[in-house]
């Protein structure tokens, strides 16, 4: 299966890009390279414009004035920008087309086939595993999207036959118009980002936009959605090298998508045997004096933390929880923690809410405050055979720039243990 020719290539004379994270900067540069006059705006005066001004982009920081829309024929919204914020809302009111960066990148591609992956958790692992399966089958492949290179950045580098495996957040899918997948994967939908969405239903609706115009749909068994179903207990040609029932579900989803586009089981098996996982996702940092230290910093909500704990069923655990709040209730997590969790260390802004949930569940804990203290105390408490698991159930923005920053700091602290 290959692409069906170049995608719609209309571009405006003047465009506004809102949000100057990595993705927004990539969109602005992609438009500027094609001769579009670009204004790039971010409401933060401290936003990093990168190379935009050198590329001829007009940069406006610390501003959301509606006058930025004057003369603009297209607005491209970065994924970190809520749809109801000033400029996107004003663009819709004026009838100006509003695209996500994914929509822009798709239109710039030379007809490449797209495999899209979305879900609350497991996106990056499944994206990379599906890419490995396509690669093992001898198909040229590039990874793009959420935690990879922005789609509008890779668009200039690809031959039309190259498969693009695109990791898609709900934010990226909010403003797609023509984006279409050869195969689209939905892994799961669990409460997340409820500080941005009015309800779980609104969050789910954004995720389900991946199936608009998709040729093949891969869906969780029992979801009630039409498509090719997968589940963690699906037969696979070999068992995956990465641990955890949730990762077996990710492997089953990737295998179903690969089979849907004609990849043989031999290539699927090769990828399953050799794929060793993704940093910050149940990543073994070190084994020291019989204690395994596991970095699961990407577990930024309670469902992901529960899966992280479940991956070590029957193993004594020392668990580090906490970070910044995302609007979740911690009650279910606290009630479901197994007896194998011998100690819990709370860090960051969510400590009070976590403590209340743990108190209600009758679970003991320690308020460590920060990650360095938690690592130090866990090191003192852990015994041979234990696992110390950083699976925070929270975002990272109270004390860190990102979950990657948090995971890297955890890795550094553990590697520095004597």
C-alpha positions in Angstrom: 0.0 0.0 0.0 1.4 3.4 -0.9 0.3 7.0 -0.9 -2.3 8.3 -3.3 -0.4 11.3 -4.7 0.5 14.7 -3.3 -1.9 16.1 -0.8 -3.7 19.3 -1.1 -1.1 22.0 -1.4 -2.9 25.3 -1.1 -0.9 27.8 1.0 -1.8 31.3 2.0 0.0 34.6 1.2 0.1 35.4 4.9 -0.3 33.1 7.9 -0.2 33.4 11.7 1.3 30.6 13.8 0.2 30.6 17.4 2.3 28.9 20.0 6.1 28.8 19.7 7.0 25.4 21.1 9.1 23.1 18.9 6.1 22.2 16.8 4.9 25.8 16.3 8.4 26.9 15.3 8.6 24.0 12.8 5.3 25.0 11.3 6.4 28.7 10.9 9.7 27.7 9.3 7.9 25.3 6.9 5.6 28.0 5.7 8.4 30.6 5.5 10.5 28.2 3.3 7.6 28.2 0.9 7.4 31.9 0.6 4.5 32.5 2.9 4.7 35.7 5.0 4.5 34.4 8.5 3.7 36.1 11.8 4.6 33.8 14.8 3.0 34.7 18.2 3.2 33.4 21.7 1.4 34.8 24.7 4.6 34.2 26.8 7.2 37.0 26.5 9.8 34.4 27.4 9.0 32.0 24.6 12.0 30.9 22.5 11.8 32.1 18.9 14.7 29.9 17.8 15.7 30.6 14.2 12.4 32.3 13.2 13.6 35.8 12.8 16.6 34.8 10.7 14.2 33.0 8.4 12.2 36.1 7.9 9.4 35.3 10.3 7.8 38.3 12.2 7.9 37.2 15.9 5.4 38.7 18.4 6.0 37.6 22.0 3.8 38.3 24.9 0.9 39.3 22.7 -2.6 37.9 21.9 -4.0 41.0 20.3 -6.7 40.2 17.7 -5.0 42.7 15.4 -2.5 40.0 14.7 -5.2 38.4 12.5 -5.5 41.4 10.2 -4.6 40.3 6.6 -4.1 36.7 7.7 -5.5 33.9 5.5 -4.5 30.9 7.7 -3.9 30.3 11.4 -1.8 27.3 12.4 -2.2 26.4 16.1 0.5 24.7 18.1 -0.6 21.7 20.2 0.0 23.5 23.5 -2.6 26.3 22.6 -6.1 25.6 23.8 -8.8 26.0 21.1 -10.7 28.5 23.2 -7.8 30.9 23.7 -8.0 34.4 22.2 -6.5 34.0 18.7 -7.9 30.6 17.7 -11.4 31.7 18.9 -11.1 35.0 17.0 -9.9 33.2 13.9 -13.0 31.0 13.9 -15.2 34.0 14.5 -13.7 35.7 11.4 -13.9 32.6 9.3 -10.2 32.2 8.9 -9.1 28.6 8.3 -7.6 27.1 11.5 -5.2 24.1 11.2 -3.2 22.1 13.6 0.5 21.6 12.7 -0.4 18.0 11.8 -2.9 19.3 9.2 -0.2 21.6 7.8 2.4 18.9 7.7 0.0 16.4 6.0 -0.7 18.9 3.2 3.0 19.4 2.7 3.8 15.7 2.3 4.3 14.4 -1.2 1.6 11.7 -0.9 3.2 9.5 1.8 1.1 6.7 3.4 0.4 7.6 7.1 0.0 5.2 10.0 -1.4 7.2 12.9 -1.3 6.2 16.5 -3.3 7.9 19.4 -4.4 7.0 22.9 -4.0 8.2 26.4 -0.9 6.1 27.0 1.3 3.9 24.9 1.5 6.1 21.9 5.3 6.5 21.7 6.0 2.8 22.4 3.5 1.7 19.8 4.6 4.3 17.2 8.2 3.1 17.5 7.3 -0.5 17.5 5.1 -0.2 14.4 7.9 1.7 12.8 10.3 -1.1 13.6 7.9 -3.6 12.1 7.6 -1.7 8.8 11.4 -1.3 8.8 11.9 -5.0 9.3 9.6 -5.6 6.4 11.9 -3.5 4.2 9.7 -0.5 3.9 11.2 3.0 4.2 9.8 4.6 7.3 10.0 7.9 9.2 8.6 8.7 12.7 6.8 12.0 13.3 4.4 13.7 15.6 4.0 14.2 19.3 7.3 13.0 20.7 9.1 12.8 17.4 10.1 15.3 14.7 7.1 17.6 13.8 5.4 16.4 10.7 5.8 19.8 8.9 9.6 19.5 9.5 10.0 16.0 8.0 7.8 16.8 5.0 10.7 18.3 3.1 12.9 15.2 3.6 10.7 12.3 2.4 10.3 10.4 -0.8 6.7 9.6 -1.6 7.0 5.9 -0.9 8.2 6.5 2.7 5.8 5.4 5.4 5.2 8.0 8.1 4.2 6.6 11.5 2.7 9.6 13.2 2.1 9.8 17.0 -1.0 12.0 17.5 -2.1 13.6 20.8 -5.6 14.8 21.2 -4.3 18.4 21.0 -2.8 17.7 17.5 -6.1 16.1 16.3 -8.3 19.0 17.4 -7.9 21.0 14.1 -7.4 18.5 11.3 -9.4 19.0 8.1 -8.1 16.7 5.4 -5.6 14.5 7.4 -6.1 10.9 6.5 -4.4 7.7 7.6 -3.9 4.4 5.7 -4.2 2.8 9.1 -5.2 4.5 12.3 -4.7 3.1 15.8 -6.6 4.0 19.0 -4.9 2.4 22.0 -7.1 3.5 24.9 -9.0 6.5 26.3 -8.6 7.2 30.0 -9.1 10.3 32.1 -6.3 12.8 31.2 -5.8 16.5 30.4 -9.0 17.3 32.2 -7.5 20.6 33.0 -7.9 21.4 29.3 -11.1 19.6 28.3 -14.5 20.2 29.8 -15.2 16.5 30.1 -13.9 13.0 29.3 -16.3 12.9 26.4 -14.7 16.0 24.8 -11.2 14.5 25.3 -12.4 11.2 23.7 -14.0 13.1 20.8 -10.7 14.7 20.0 -9.0 11.3 20.0 -11.6 9.7 17.7 -10.9 12.3 15.0 -8.0 10.0 14.0 -10.6 7.8 12.3 -12.0 10.5 10.1 -11.0 9.4 6.5 -8.9 6.4 7.8 -8.8 3.4 5.5 -8.2 0.8 8.3 -9.1 1.3 11.9 -7.4 -0.6 14.8 -9.5 -0.4 18.0 -9.4 -2.0 21.5 -11.5 -5.1 21.9 -14.7 -4.3 23.8 -14.6 -0.6 22.9 -17.7 -0.8 20.8 -16.0 1.0 17.9 -16.0 -0.5 14.4 -12.6 -1.7 13.1 -10.0 -4.4 13.6 -9.9 -5.3 17.3 -6.8 -6.0 19.4 -6.2 -7.0 23.0 -3.3 -7.8 25.3 -3.9 -11.5 25.1 -3.8 -11.6 21.3 -1.6 -14.3 19.8 1.7 -12.9 18.6 4.5 -14.6 16.6 6.9 -14.1 19.5 6.6 -12.5 22.9 7.7 -8.8 23.1 11.0 -8.0 24.7 9.5 -5.1 26.7 7.8 -5.9 30.1 4.3 -5.4 31.3 0.8 -6.4 30.2 0.2 -2.9 28.9 3.2 -3.2 26.6 1.8 -6.5 25.3 -1.3 -4.6 24.4 0.8 -2.0 22.6 2.6 -4.8 20.8 -0.8 -6.4 19.8 -2.0 -3.0 18.5 1.2 -2.5 16.5 1.0 -6.0 15.1 -2.7 -5.5 14.0 -1.8 -2.3 12.3 1.2 -3.9 10.5 -0.8 -6.8 9.4 -3.5 -4.4 8.1 -1.0 -2.9 5.7 0.4 -6.3 4.6 3.5 -6.8 6.8 4.3 -10.5 7.3 4.6 -12.2 10.7 8.3 -12.7 10.2 9.0 -9.0 10.2 6.6 -8.5 13.1 8.5 -11.1 15.1 11.8 -9.6 14.4 10.6 -6.2 15.7 9.1 -7.8 18.8 12.3 -9.6 19.6 14.6 -6.6 19.1 12.6 -3.6 20.3 14.0 -2.7 23.7 11.6 0.0 24.7 11.5 3.8 25.0 13.3 6.0 27.6 11.2 7.1 30.6 8.8 4.1 30.1 9.7 1.3 32.5 13.3 2.0 31.7 15.8 0.0 33.8 18.3 2.6 35.0 20.5 0.5 37.2 20.6 -2.6 39.4 22.5 -1.8 42.6 23.0 -4.2 45.4 20.1 -6.3 44.2 17.7 -3.4 43.8 16.4 -2.5 40.4 15.7 1.3 39.7 13.0 1.9 37.1 12.3 5.2 35.4 8.7 5.4 34.4 8.5 9.2 34.3 6.1 9.2 31.3 3.5 7.8 33.7 1.9 11.3 33.9 -1.6 10.1 34.9 -3.1 7.5 37.3 -3.9 4.9 34.7 -0.3 4.9 33.5 1.0 4.6 37.1 -1.3 1.7 37.8 0.1 -0.1 34.7 3.6 0.6 35.8 2.9 -0.9 39.2 1.2 -3.9 37.6 4.2 -4.6 35.5 6.0 -5.7 38.6 3.3 -7.8 40.1 4.6 -10.0 42.9 7.8 -7.9 43.3 8.4 -5.7 46.4 8.1 -2.1 45.3 9.2 1.3 46.6 7.0 3.8 44.7 7.7 7.5 44.0 4.5 9.5 43.3 3.8 13.1 42.6 4.3 16.2 40.5 1.9 18.8 39.1 -1.8 18.3 39.0 -3.9 17.5 35.9 -7.4 17.5 37.4 -7.4 13.8 38.2 -8.9 12.0 41.3 -6.2 9.9 43.0 -8.7 7.7 44.9 -8.7 4.7 42.6 -4.9 4.6 42.4 -4.6 4.7 46.2 -7.2 2.0 46.7 -5.7 -0.3 44.0 -2.0 -0.2 45.2 -1.1 -3.8 46.0 0.4 -5.0 49.2 3.7 -5.4 47.4 4.1 -1.6 47.5 6.2 -1.4 50.7 6.8 2.3 50.8 5.6 5.4 49.0 7.4 8.7 48.7 5.4 11.8 47.7 7.0 14.7 45.8 5.9 17.9 44.3 2.7 20.0 44.1 0.3 17.1 44.2 1.5 15.8 47.5 -1.5 17.1 49.5 -4.0 15.5 47.2 -2.1 12.2 47.0 -1.8 12.2 50.8 -5.5 12.6 51.2 -6.2 9.7 48.9 -3.7 7.5 50.6 -5.0 8.4 54.0 -8.5 7.4 52.9 -7.2 4.1 51.5 -5.3 3.4 54.8 -1.9 3.5 53.1 1.3 4.8 54.7 3.5 7.2 52.9 6.4 9.7 53.4 6.4 13.3 52.2 9.8 13.5 50.5 9.1 16.8 48.9 11.5 16.5 46.0 13.0 13.8 43.8 16.5 13.9 45.3 15.1 13.2 48.8 12.8 10.5 47.5 15.7 8.7 45.8 17.9 9.0 48.9 15.3 7.7 51.3 14.3 4.8 48.9 17.9 3.9 48.6 18.1 3.6 52.4 14.9 1.6 52.7 15.2 -0.8 49.7 16.3 -4.4 50.2 17.8 -6.9 47.6 15.0 -8.0 45.3 13.1 -4.8 45.5 12.2 -2.4 42.7 12.3 1.3 43.2 9.8 2.7 40.7 9.4 6.3 39.6 5.8 6.2 38.2 4.5 9.6 39.3 0.8 9.6 38.2 1.3 13.3 37.6 2.7 15.8 35.2 6.1 17.3 35.8 5.7 21.0 35.4 5.9 21.9 39.1 9.6 21.1 39.5 10.7 20.1 36.0 10.5 21.3 32.4 9.0 18.1 31.1 8.6 14.4 32.0 11.9 13.8 30.1 13.7 16.3 32.3 12.2 14.6 35.4 13.3 11.2 34.1 16.8 12.4 33.2 17.2 13.8 36.7 16.0 10.5 38.3 18.5 8.7 36.1 21.3 11.0 37.2 20.4 10.7 40.9 20.3 6.9 40.7 23.6 6.7 38.7 25.2 8.9 41.4 24.3 6.5 44.2 27.4 5.1 45.8 
